[in-house]
Amino acid sequence: MKKYLKFVLLLGLSVVFLSGCMNDLVTPTNDLNQSENENDSGAAGSNNSETETGGASVGKGTLEIYLTDAPGDYQKVNIELSKIEGHIAVEGEEGYWVSLTEWPTGYPLNLLELEGSSLLLASLELEPHQYTQLRLFLNTEASLVVAGEEGPLTVPLEIPSSLSSGIKLNHPFEIVEGMITKLTIDFDAQKSVIQTGNGGYKMKPVISLSSETYSSGEVPEGIGKVFGSVTLYDSANLSLVGIAEAEVELTGGIYSFTNKTVTLADGSFILLDVPAGNYTLTVYTEGYGNYQENIEVIADSGTVVDVVFLTEEPGGISGGVLDSISGEYISGAEVIATLSGGSNYNFESATETDEEGDFLITNLPVGSYHLTISAAGYAPYETDSGEEVQVSPGEIVDIGDIGLTKIP
């Protein structure tokens, strides 16, 4: 039987459905002071060569350092960066630390402004080397903005003295001649702030580091974004409920690229600054199963991925389509089932009748469905209001034969 689905459903521990919806999105402003990101004359990134190739000086590679952050419940998490160092590996020896970039007066940041976006901290030309670690230094000036009884309340955030030697991030990366190495520092502000016994707040950094290396010629001409939502379909209330803290990961592209985030309280997510290309998007959710889909990111555009999980086993609808006068069965008729009954979940699935005029639509979320049936040379058929087909968990509803009338 020839079938097609206008939308695809995958079954694991639960069912996942993709559809599209648009949301208003805000990108944090990057007010980076370029002069403060430049290296001192003795730092690892300094160079006086004017001969360049592939976007970098001859014999050197490019290092780009970005900062991003996971969502948090605080209103603001204010910190100050002072310096970033890298540890160069030396075969058979201990290696040594070099300064990559510094902010003598401190670089103030509200980490929560970086949710779903990446901030460029430095772009440097460096000699080719293998690095083993990155070291991030914070100033002691830090604060939180929390919800108080009379409005937002700013409270001190303690930076322990143990952090004065820098936060070490163990992640090997390499600077390759003529290539671009991108480092992404992912600061989880929510997990990094802990409340002390006396009601104060202290920083205990939770940070991850990822890297990518690619040639300047491979960088796509533009970037796009991926956004959408991860929700649960509640058939009892005919509504979608957002799933918070679901992990959303994007991998692929024309070079090895990884970016990930977690959903907000309403289930929404956004991944910004994604180079144009083809990617695999994976959603990890505890208790509902996982989902994976191949998507395309287009420059200067947004790719929408809305993932819906079902808690109940899906059902289906079967039947036949025939000529109302001759009684002959009609093959190739299109049958469309649209979820109705007041649901705000826009779901539609379709198939075609086989050579004997029969059809079967499976993987339908529980609920009421409006049917539309059409065939060449026949007037279309639609279920009347109040006569929708009710789909129950794990059951196939047989609606019998539907007669179509030929158009004179």
GIKA-V824354 format. One record per backbone hydrogen bond with DSSP energy under -1.0 kcal/mol. CO is the residue of the C=O (numbers start at 1). NH is the residue of the N-H. If there is no record, write none. Layout:
co,nh
CO,NH
CO,NH
This chain:
co,nh
10,16
14,12
15,310
16,10
17,308
19,306
40,43
43,46
51,58
53,56
56,53
57,60
60,178
61,126
62,181
63,124
64,183
65,121
65,122
66,185
67,119
68,187
76,145
77,111
78,143
79,109
80,139
81,107
82,103
83,137
84,100
84,101
85,135
86,98
87,132
88,96
90,93
96,88
98,86
99,44
101,84
103,106
107,81
109,79
110,113
111,114
114,69
114,117
116,272
119,67
122,65
124,63
126,61
129,175
130,89
131,173
132,171
133,87
134,169
135,85
136,167
137,82
142,157
143,78
144,155
145,75
145,76
146,153
148,151
151,148
153,146
155,144
158,203
160,163
161,164
163,166
167,136
169,134
173,131
176,179
179,62
180,214
181,64
182,212
183,66
184,210
185,68
186,208
187,70
187,189
188,192
189,193
192,204
194,202
196,199
200,196
201,158
202,194
206,188
208,186
210,184
212,182
214,180
215,218
222,276
223,300
224,274
225,303
226,271
227,305
228,269
229,307
230,243
231,309
232,241
234,239
238,344
239,234
241,232
246,263
247,284
248,261
249,282
250,259
251,280
252,257
257,252
259,250
261,248
263,245
264,267
267,230
268,264
269,228
271,226
274,224
277,297
278,253
279,295
280,251
281,293
282,249
283,291
284,247
291,283
293,281
295,279
297,277
298,301
301,225
303,227
307,231
308,17
309,233
315,364
316,397
317,361
318,399
319,359
320,402
321,330
322,404
323,327
328,323
333,353
334,374
335,351
336,372
337,349
338,370
345,347
347,339
349,337
351,335
353,332
354,357
357,321
358,354
359,319
361,317
364,315
367,391
368,340
369,389
370,338
371,383
372,336
373,381
374,334
375,378
377,407
381,373
384,387
389,369
391,367
392,395
395,316
397,318
400,320
402,322
404,324
405,379
